[in-house]
Amino acid sequence: MSELQKNGARELLFGDLWEYAPAPESRGHINLAESYGHFINGEFIKEGDEFTSVSPSTEETLSTLHIADDAMVDRAVKAARDAYDNVWSKMPGRERAKYIYRIARMIQEKSRELAVIESMDGGKPIRESRDVDIPLAAAHFFYYAGWADKLEYTFPASSVSSIGVVGQIIPWNFPLLMMAWKLAPALATGNTIVIKPAETTPLTAMKLAEIIQEAGLPPGVVNIVNGYGKTGAAIVNHPDINKVAFTGSTEVGKIIQRSIAGTDKRLTLELGGKGANIIFEDAAIDQAVEGVINGIYFNQGHVCCAGSRLLVQESVHDEVVRKLNHRIQTLIVGDPLDKNTDIGAINSREQLSKIQELVQSGEQEGAVRFATQCKLPDKGYFFPPTFFTDVSPSHRIAQEEIFGPVLSVMTFRTPEEAAAKANNTPYGLSAGIWSDKGSKLFKMAQLMRAGVVWGNTYNKFDPGSPFGGYKESGFGREGGLHGLLPYLEVK
Ligand code: NDP
């Protein structure tokens, strides 16, 4: 008898009862160029070695881009410096706000096109890019547009000013949303920008460049260069960059930290995580299971704050595992552009190999694997929603960031043990607590060494709420009032 059958996985199997007719979102309305250049000083520059952006779900080439070398990065920084000195830092906040507001409105107007391109380029389900990524990206620009003319009243008994030219580097898991998280506060506070998208997901950044151009933002205020890690390093190490903001792996975060040590550059790092969802026996179990599913399988688990560890109170462990097992069998894995799809494609072949390797290590170290029985598409990079029971805290799958749809389940007996296990990680980005008792939620939240703690929910984001980590998850906050501070000098 398989593990699935032992756990009664045949009950409540909705996926078996009917087939969903395909509901693909049309690609007919999108406007994707065959090639894109760097966006520098308000113009697109097609220079440098070429690379392609490939759809992870179909493996088709979507567009060709160029790699920015040191000279191209220097050109971008010079444009940003010029725009900073002569235009943007001198412009009153209420005028800057109008541009930021205009960008937000244009993102809304083009939201359908942006959502489709985001799903094609990154592999995430269209429901998520349509309902989460793009609306939240617009919301960030709206939110920070509102701060631009209020900065002088924001920090009592002090005066504030912008920093200068900021260098920003972002990852591939939320391409347009990360652009918004980085650009909106930097623009509102009067800084100019050189930003690099991840090489596997540059296309919505290029569409945003078109929006910025159409919005009439003064040339040089936002410059977007493409390329690999070397281009990112050229931004970080450029002597005329005043501040670096990085989101990505802890490994690269440490390289950046070392490389700017001893300079006067400011730095914020938003790095990896190994978030714990903690289910107490008094929780509403069905609701908690739904939250855990969302916590780990949202965006194929490519989420820095994913709830990739599950701590369950011993008395409800079997019930939770049985329900989790039922629920993952109903998840639909497949074409990211189909509106029925719950789990899209893994972002790249490299990421798929990393997930496979870590899952193999879980099996070798003795954990018990559960996975959906669904058929994966023949083409593209896909991985079935998976979870492991019998995980010990020393297993690699309990310690390392898998960044895929893989959950590690462990147990606890007391709140103190739950807190100790949740904090037993080099990271400290997020946690979720599920309990019927408000006092328990607050007590546990105090014990968590994590920047974001959700109570009876997970993966909820709002531009007004600060986000960031403890320990190796980085430092500095993005979002909310706190998200202004890394871009301001406060006197
Ligand atoms: P990286 O940290 O390598 O990439 C993030 C960004 O940094 C990308 O734009 C990348 O460029 C750029 N970059 C790479 N090297 C340097 C450097 N030396 N200096 C400056 N910038 C650099 O993440 P990966 O894409 O390689 O993913 C590896 C692992 O990192 C994943 O498996 C996942 O575990 C984790 N990760 C975590 C994220 C998070 O938000 N916590 C986000 C992304 C990844 P390019 O894309 O061209 O390499």
Residues whose N, C-alpha, C, O or C-beta is under 5 A from the ligand:
A	BS01	NDP	I169 I170 P171 W172 K196 P197 A198 E199 T200 G227 Y228 G229 G232 A233 T247 G248 S249 V252 I255 E270 L271 G272 G273 C304 E401 I402 F403
